[in-house]
Amino acid sequence: MESLQLAKEFADAFEERIGQDIKILKVEELTTLADYFVLVSGQSNTQVRALADAAEDRLQALGLSAPRREGRGGDSWILMDAGTVIAHVFTKEAREYYQLEKLWADAETVEINDSEND
């Protein structure tokens, strides 16, 4: 599966679980960490876990390996590493604190429902 499609699968899973402020950032020209970052906010630690679980379930249903997952302790920020795509699942407060959009301000924002790139 191509990186962009994988990023959109994360975004779709987050949308299904009512994730807020979902963004896909194209970072492949800015870092070797990944091609895309997917960011989403949940309203509570419980929703953050549910969003991460939904994405994991979706990828496994597509026959993909479960992403490596970090941050289960406090559940205010869960990082999901799927190789070429890294998803960041935050509470609203954690997202405001870490300001990844500001840190990666040079990244291109990708339209989630842009069927031309599918």
C-alpha positions in Angstrom: 0.0 0.0 0.0 1.3 3.4 -0.9 2.2 5.9 1.9 -0.6 8.4 1.0 -3.3 5.7 0.9 -2.0 4.4 4.3 -2.2 7.9 5.7 -5.8 8.2 4.4 -6.7 4.8 6.0 -5.6 6.2 9.4 -7.6 9.4 8.7 -10.7 7.4 7.7 -10.5 5.2 10.9 -10.2 8.4 13.0 -13.2 10.0 11.2 -15.3 6.9 12.0 -14.5 7.3 15.7 -15.4 11.0 15.6 -11.8 12.2 15.9 -11.4 15.9 15.8 -9.2 18.2 13.7 -7.7 15.4 11.6 -4.8 16.5 9.4 -2.4 14.7 7.1 1.0 16.4 6.8 3.3 15.4 3.9 6.8 15.4 5.6 8.8 13.2 3.2 10.8 16.2 1.9 11.5 17.4 5.5 12.6 14.3 7.4 13.6 10.6 7.0 11.2 9.6 9.8 8.2 9.1 7.6 6.5 10.2 4.4 3.3 11.4 6.2 2.2 12.3 9.7 -1.5 12.0 10.6 -2.7 14.1 13.5 -6.0 13.7 15.4 -7.5 14.9 18.7 -9.7 13.1 21.0 -12.0 14.6 23.7 -10.6 12.4 26.5 -7.9 9.8 27.2 -10.6 7.1 26.6 -11.3 8.5 23.2 -7.6 8.7 22.4 -7.3 5.0 23.1 -10.4 4.3 21.1 -9.0 6.2 18.1 -5.7 4.4 18.2 -7.5 1.0 18.6 -9.8 1.8 15.6 -6.8 2.6 13.4 -5.0 -0.6 14.5 -8.1 -2.6 13.8 -8.6 -1.0 10.3 -5.0 -1.7 9.3 -5.2 -5.3 10.5 -8.5 -5.8 8.6 -6.6 -4.7 5.4 -4.0 -7.4 6.1 -1.4 -5.0 7.3 0.8 -5.3 10.4 -0.3 -3.5 13.5 1.7 -0.3 13.8 4.2 0.0 16.6 2.5 2.0 19.4 4.0 4.2 22.1 2.4 6.2 24.8 0.0 3.9 26.5 0.8 5.1 29.9 -0.9 8.5 30.2 -2.9 8.2 27.0 -2.8 11.9 26.3 -0.6 11.2 23.2 -0.3 7.9 21.5 2.2 7.6 18.6 1.5 4.9 16.0 4.4 4.1 13.7 3.5 2.3 10.5 6.8 2.8 8.8 6.2 5.4 6.1 3.3 6.9 8.1 3.3 8.0 11.8 0.0 8.9 13.4 -0.2 11.1 16.5 -3.3 10.7 18.5 -3.7 13.4 21.2 -6.0 14.9 23.7 -6.8 18.5 22.8 -4.6 19.7 25.6 -1.6 17.6 24.6 -1.9 18.7 21.0 -1.9 22.3 22.0 1.1 21.8 24.3 3.3 19.9 21.7 2.2 22.0 18.7 3.4 19.6 16.0 1.6 21.6 13.3 3.8 24.5 14.3 7.0 22.4 14.5 6.2 21.0 11.0 4.8 24.2 9.5 6.8 23.7 6.3 4.9 20.4 5.6 2.2 20.3 3.0 -1.3 19.6 4.3 -3.0 16.9 2.3 -6.7 16.9 1.6 -8.1 13.8 3.3 -11.0 13.2 0.8 -9.0 14.1 -2.3 -10.0 11.3 -4.7 -7.5 12.4 -7.4 -4.6 11.2 -5.2 -6.1 7.8 -4.3 
